[in-house]
Amino acid sequence: MILNKIVLAGTLAISVLASCSNSSSKNGVKNTDKPFEPQKLLKYDAKDADQEVDAFMQRLHKKSAFNGNVLVAKKGKIIYEGAFGWANHLTRDSLKLDSKFELASVSKTMTGTAIMMLWEQGKLKLDQDVRDFYPNFPYEGVTIRLLLTHRSGMMNYVYFIDGLYRKEHRDQKKGITNQQVMNLIAEYKPAPFNKPNVRFLYNNSNYMVLGAIIEKVTGMPYAQFMQENIFKPSGMTHTAVYSKAVYDKIPADVVGHDRNSWRYSVAQNFLDGPVGDKGIYSTIGDLYLFDRALRAGRLLKPATQDSAYKAQVQPLIRGHFSYGYGWRIFESSKDKVVYHTGWWHGFRHIFLRDLKNDVTIVLLGNLVNGSLLHLDDLFKATGMPVVRKDAYKGTGETAED
């Protein structure tokens, strides 16, 4: 599920990253003194839209059927944003620039940030075992670091829970919580894919468990912790965590459409309950503010943030791609891009941050098709390297997604 088949990632030296990811922070201390002005950052006049980017997006919408919202920024200034198509095809509601999308796996970037924040605060250790928080967890040797880097070897809870609910004819309308998933894993002990730390295997279970650990460590719901510690400090006023375990109907107007067809409007169900691996709803503008807050050092210290951008998958897949702590990574001798893709219940996205050239691209879509596989000209127009696996040859771990 939340499959991400567009691209993967790589690493760069900490000394270089410190200057490009948190240039306003010094001596390993978070910078919360310098004014952070979200409204100024979001300032944009459509009359100043980058014409090359606009021409590309018009083609992507008309020829490749991209349906969604886009924001492109360079050097801290938005150069283009737009909304293309329907928020809900059935009701013919159009997308707006402030439309909230289910972020799918893009949520993992924020869950990873939250975990690193708790590490900074001394509330957990990266090599701490999951059993320290959930003693009945059935797998040995699974640490927070292995969860962050998708090396836990766990089975995919989405398939496990879906199969269990169907087999036992459980209620599929009411969302299941992270705690309930942890209880079912402890009770049924589904077989893992492999032993911990054997290989990279992208898996939603890892970040669902991290969401559960955030709740256990902080004593508050994941939604509350993220609101107080990630969204609010970043000025993300249009972002929230919505779980079907809390809401009978999730209060967002953008509907996901699957299988490249408007006929398949995806209804939310029990699998929209767990959060951490998904469950954050946001806008293109708020994701840009998250990018700026990270660059400004408002959420993490420079060394901590840089460690999240360090490649944990070696050798680099196809010579350029890897995964860090909640971030996919593209690396070359002269470029470093951290990003994440998302795919879940009719939503498909990509969120890219060129650390060296200070370029940010956000594409949030609610019609699953192949449109996000055709971004090469957008990358070239912004000066970002082509972040697409199929554009490169080479070896690496075979479990790329």
C-alpha positions in Angstrom: 0.0 0.0 0.0 1.2 3.6 0.2 3.5 2.4 -2.6 6.2 4.7 -3.8 7.4 3.7 -7.3 8.7 6.9 -8.6 12.1 7.2 -7.0 14.5 6.4 -4.1 17.6 8.2 -2.4 21.5 8.8 -1.2 24.0 10.8 1.2 26.4 13.7 1.6 28.9 14.8 4.3 27.6 16.4 7.4 29.8 19.4 7.0 28.1 20.2 3.7 24.7 19.4 4.9 25.0 21.7 7.9 25.4 24.7 5.6 22.6 23.7 3.2 19.9 22.3 5.5 20.1 24.6 8.5 22.2 27.6 7.5 20.6 29.8 10.1 21.5 27.5 13.0 24.8 27.5 14.7 26.8 25.3 17.1 24.2 22.5 17.1 21.5 24.6 18.6 18.0 25.0 17.2 17.3 28.4 15.9 14.0 29.7 17.3 15.1 33.3 17.8 15.2 34.4 14.1 11.8 35.7 13.0 9.9 33.0 11.1 7.1 34.6 9.1 4.8 32.1 7.3 2.7 34.7 5.6 5.7 36.3 4.0 7.0 32.9 2.9 3.6 32.1 1.3 3.4 35.4 -0.6 2.8 34.8 -4.3 1.3 36.7 -7.1 0.0 34.6 -10.0 1.1 37.4 -12.4 4.7 36.5 -11.6 4.3 32.8 -12.3 7.3 31.1 -13.9 6.2 30.7 -17.5 8.3 27.6 -18.2 6.9 25.8 -15.1 3.4 26.9 -16.0 3.7 25.5 -19.6 5.0 22.2 -18.2 2.1 21.9 -15.7 -0.5 22.7 -18.3 1.0 19.9 -20.5 1.1 17.5 -17.5 -2.5 18.2 -16.7 -3.8 17.9 -20.3 -1.6 15.2 -21.7 -0.7 13.1 -18.7 -4.0 13.7 -16.7 -2.3 15.1 -13.6 -5.1 16.1 -11.2 -3.9 17.9 -8.1 -2.0 20.9 -6.7 1.5 22.0 -7.3 4.0 24.5 -5.7 7.5 25.3 -6.9 9.9 27.5 -4.9 13.5 28.6 -5.4 15.7 30.4 -2.9 12.9 30.9 -0.4 10.5 32.4 -3.0 7.4 30.7 -4.5 7.7 30.9 -8.3 4.7 28.9 -9.2 1.6 27.3 -7.7 -1.6 26.0 -9.2 -4.6 23.8 -8.8 -5.7 21.4 -11.6 -8.9 19.5 -11.8 -11.4 18.0 -9.4 -11.3 17.7 -5.6 -14.3 15.3 -6.0 -15.3 14.2 -9.4 -18.7 12.9 -8.3 -19.8 16.3 -7.0 -17.7 18.3 -9.5 -16.0 20.2 -6.8 -12.8 21.9 -8.1 -9.5 21.9 -6.3 -8.4 25.0 -4.5 -4.9 26.0 -3.5 -5.7 25.4 0.1 -7.3 22.0 -0.5 -6.2 19.4 2.1 -4.8 16.1 0.7 -4.2 12.9 2.6 -0.4 12.9 2.5 0.0 9.1 2.5 3.7 8.3 2.9 4.8 11.9 2.8 3.5 11.8 6.4 6.7 9.7 7.2 8.9 12.8 6.8 7.1 14.4 9.8 6.9 11.2 11.8 10.7 10.8 11.4 11.2 14.4 12.4 9.1 13.8 15.5 11.2 10.8 16.5 14.4 12.7 16.0 12.9 15.5 18.2 12.2 13.0 21.0 15.7 11.7 20.6 17.1 15.2 21.0 15.1 15.6 24.2 16.5 12.3 25.6 13.1 10.6 25.7 14.3 7.7 23.5 17.4 6.2 22.0 17.7 5.2 18.3 19.0 1.8 19.2 16.3 1.2 21.8 14.2 -1.9 21.3 10.5 -1.7 20.5 10.0 -4.1 23.5 11.1 -1.3 25.8 7.9 0.4 24.9 5.7 -2.5 24.1 6.9 -5.6 26.1 4.5 -7.9 24.2 5.8 -7.0 20.8 6.6 -10.4 19.2 9.7 -9.6 17.3 13.2 -9.5 18.8 15.9 -7.0 17.9 13.7 -4.4 16.2 15.1 -1.0 17.2 13.8 2.5 16.5 16.7 3.0 14.0 15.7 -0.1 12.1 12.1 1.2 11.9 13.2 4.6 10.7 15.3 3.0 7.9 12.9 0.2 6.9 15.2 -2.5 8.0 13.0 -4.1 10.7 12.1 -7.1 8.7 8.4 -6.8 9.8 5.5 -8.0 7.8 3.2 -5.3 6.3 0.5 -4.6 8.9 -1.9 -3.3 6.2 -2.1 -6.7 4.5 -2.2 -8.5 7.9 -5.0 -6.4 9.3 -7.0 -6.4 6.1 -6.8 -10.2 5.9 -7.7 -10.6 9.5 -10.7 -8.3 9.2 -12.0 -10.1 6.1 -11.5 -13.5 7.6 -13.2 -12.7 10.9 -15.8 -10.5 9.3 -15.0 -7.5 11.5 -16.5 -4.1 11.2 -14.6 -2.3 8.3 -16.2 1.1 8.8 -14.7 2.0 12.2 -11.0 2.8 12.1 -8.5 0.8 14.1 -5.9 2.6 16.3 -2.2 2.2 16.4 -2.6 0.6 19.8 -5.1 -1.8 18.6 -2.8 -2.8 15.7 0.0 -3.4 18.2 -2.3 -5.5 20.3 -3.3 -7.7 17.3 0.3 -8.1 16.2 1.1 -9.2 19.8 -1.9 -11.6 19.8 -1.5 -13.2 16.3 2.3 -12.9 15.9 2.3 -12.8 12.1 5.5 -14.1 10.6 8.0 -11.4 9.7 9.5 -11.1 6.2 13.0 -11.6 7.4 15.3 -11.0 10.4 16.0 -7.5 11.5 18.7 -5.5 9.7 19.1 -8.0 6.9 18.0 -5.6 4.1 16.1 -2.5 3.2 12.4 -3.3 2.7 10.1 -0.4 2.5 7.1 -1.2 4.7 4.3 0.9 6.4 4.6 -1.2 9.5 7.7 0.6 10.5 6.2 4.0 10.7 2.9 2.8 12.2 5.0 1.4 15.1 6.9 4.7 15.3 3.5 6.4 15.6 2.6 4.1 18.5 6.0 4.8 20.2 5.4 8.5 19.9 2.1 8.1 21.7 3.7 5.8 24.4 6.7 8.1 25.0 4.7 11.4 25.1 1.5 10.2 26.8 -0.5 12.1 24.2 -2.2 11.2 20.9 0.0 11.3 17.8 -2.3 14.0 16.4 -1.8 16.2 19.5 2.0 15.8 19.6 2.3 16.6 15.9 0.1 19.6 16.2 2.0 21.1 19.1 5.5 20.2 18.1 5.6 20.1 14.3 2.7 21.9 12.7 2.4 24.9 15.0 6.1 25.8 15.2 6.1 25.6 11.3 3.1 27.8 10.9 1.2 24.9 9.3 -2.3 26.2 10.0 -4.0 24.0 7.4 -2.5 20.7 8.5 -3.9 18.1 10.9 -3.9 14.4 11.6 -7.2 12.7 10.8 -7.8 9.1 11.9 -10.9 7.1 11.0 -10.6 5.8 14.6 -11.5 9.3 15.8 -13.7 10.6 13.0 -16.7 8.8 11.5 -16.1 11.0 8.4 -12.7 12.6 8.0 -13.3 16.3 7.6 -11.5 16.8 4.3 -13.1 17.6 0.9 -10.5 16.1 -1.4 -11.4 12.5 -2.4 -8.9 10.0 -3.7 -9.6 8.4 -7.1 -7.8 5.1 -7.9 -6.9 3.0 -11.0 -6.6 6.0 -13.3 -10.4 6.3 -13.4 -12.9 8.8 -11.9 -15.2 5.8 -11.3 -13.1 4.6 -8.4 -13.7 7.1 -5.6 -12.0 5.5 -2.6 -14.1 5.3 0.5 -12.3 5.6 3.8 -12.3 2.5 6.0 -10.7 0.9 9.1 -7.2 1.1 7.5 -7.5 4.9 7.6 -7.2 4.6 11.4 -3.5 4.0 12.0 -1.3 7.0 11.7 2.4 7.7 11.5 2.9 5.9 8.2 0.1 8.1 6.8 -2.8 10.1 8.2 -1.5 13.6 8.0 -3.7 15.9 5.8 -2.1 19.1 4.5 -1.7 21.6 1.6 1.0 22.5 -0.8 1.6 25.7 1.1 1.9 24.0 4.5 4.4 21.5 3.1 6.5 24.4 1.9 6.4 25.9 5.4 7.5 22.6 6.7 10.5 22.7 4.3 11.3 26.3 5.4 11.0 25.4 9.1 13.5 22.6 8.7 15.9 24.8 6.7 15.6 27.5 9.4 16.4 25.0 12.2 13.1 25.6 14.0 12.4 21.9 14.6 15.7 20.1 15.0 19.4 21.0 15.6 21.6 21.0 12.5 23.5 17.8 13.4 20.3 16.0 14.1 18.7 17.1 10.9 21.8 16.2 8.9 21.8 12.7 10.3 18.2 12.2 9.0 19.6 13.0 5.5 22.4 10.4 5.7 22.0 7.4 3.4 21.3 4.2 5.4 20.9 2.0 2.3 24.2 0.9 0.9 25.3 0.6 -1.8 23.3 3.4 -3.3 20.5 2.1 -5.5 21.3 2.7 -9.1 24.2 4.8 -7.9 22.1 7.6 -6.5 19.2 6.6 -4.3 18.9 5.7 -0.7 16.8 6.2 2.5 17.6 8.1 5.7 15.4 8.7 8.7 12.0 9.4 7.1 13.5 10.7 3.9 14.3 9.2 0.5 17.6 10.6 -0.8 19.1 11.3 -4.2 22.8 12.0 -4.2 25.4 12.7 -6.8 28.8 14.3 -6.7 27.2 17.8 -6.9 23.6 17.3 -5.8 21.6 16.3 -2.8 17.8 16.0 -2.8 15.7 14.7 0.0 12.2 13.8 -0.8 9.3 11.4 -0.3 6.6 9.9 -2.4 3.1 8.8 -1.3 0.5 6.5 -2.6 -2.7 5.6 -0.6 -6.4 5.2 -1.2 -6.4 7.2 -4.5 -3.8 9.8 -3.5 -0.4 10.0 -5.1 2.3 12.6 -4.3 5.9 13.7 -4.4 7.6 16.3 -2.1 11.2 17.2 -3.1 13.7 19.4 -1.4 17.0 20.2 -3.2 19.3 21.0 -0.3 22.2 22.5 -2.4 20.2 24.7 -4.8 17.3 25.5 -2.4 14.6 24.3 -4.7 11.3 22.9 -3.4 8.7 21.0 -5.5 5.4 19.8 -4.1 3.0 17.8 -6.2 -0.2 16.5 -4.5 -2.5 14.4 -6.6 -5.9 12.7 -6.1 -6.1 10.6 -9.3 -3.7 7.7 -9.3 -2.1 7.4 -12.7 1.4 7.6 -14.2 1.5 11.4 -14.4 4.2 11.8 -11.7 6.5 9.6 -13.8 6.9 12.4 -16.4 8.5 15.2 -14.4 11.9 15.3 -16.1 11.2 18.7 -17.8 10.1 20.2 -14.5 13.3 19.1 -12.8 15.3 20.6 -15.6 13.3 23.9 -15.5 14.0 24.3 -11.8 17.7 23.2 -11.9 17.0 20.1 -9.8 18.5 16.8 -10.9 16.2 14.3 -12.4 15.0 12.3 -9.4 13.7 9.2 -11.1 15.1 5.7 -10.7 14.5 4.7 -14.2 16.7 7.5 -15.5 19.8 5.8 -14.1 21.5 2.4 -14.4 23.4 0.6 -11.7 23.1 -1.8 -8.8 22.0 -1.6 -5.2 19.6 -3.4 -3.0 16.8 -4.9 -5.1 14.0 -4.2 -2.6 13.7 -0.6 -3.9 10.2 0.1 -2.7 
